[in-house]
Amino acid sequence: MSQPTVALSLTVKCANVASALEFYAKAFGAVESFRLAGPDGAIAHAEFDIGNTHLFISGESPDWQALAMPEGTTASCLFAIHTEDCDKAYAKAIAAGATSVAEPEDHFWGTRDAVVRDPYGYRWSFGQKIEDITPEEIAERAKKLFGG
């Protein structure tokens, strides 16, 4: 596999790396491809794939500028997963332990979307294309929706 132009790296509390890998496998079908144990035996770094996207994950390590989000907070970024069935992907993530941010809903831009929050504070959306529309049609629908 060639190196991606942009690589995403998640950071969780050290004790949570293995459970995070298990969660991502159950919730999103992630497949682990590499695991590196640190001197204490805990997972220092791991890599996994969701579809054709390669991600990194590590435990918190201030010495390496890797800081997990404080417990109970939510990341400002959003990871968008394209799917053939938004409702099914959403239900699978909820069953795995994600919490709902937005239930599946059809949107004016031609997709059905839902958003969940994982146990580590990251947000994930599921987008299912439901119709082909042009950028001009999206702009017209937005204009009608927003009253402009």
Helices and strands as residue ranges (DSSP letters): E 8-12, G 14-16, H 17-28, E 31-37, E 43-50, E 53-59, G 62-64, E 78-82, H 86-96, E 99-106, E 111-117, E 123-129, H 135-145
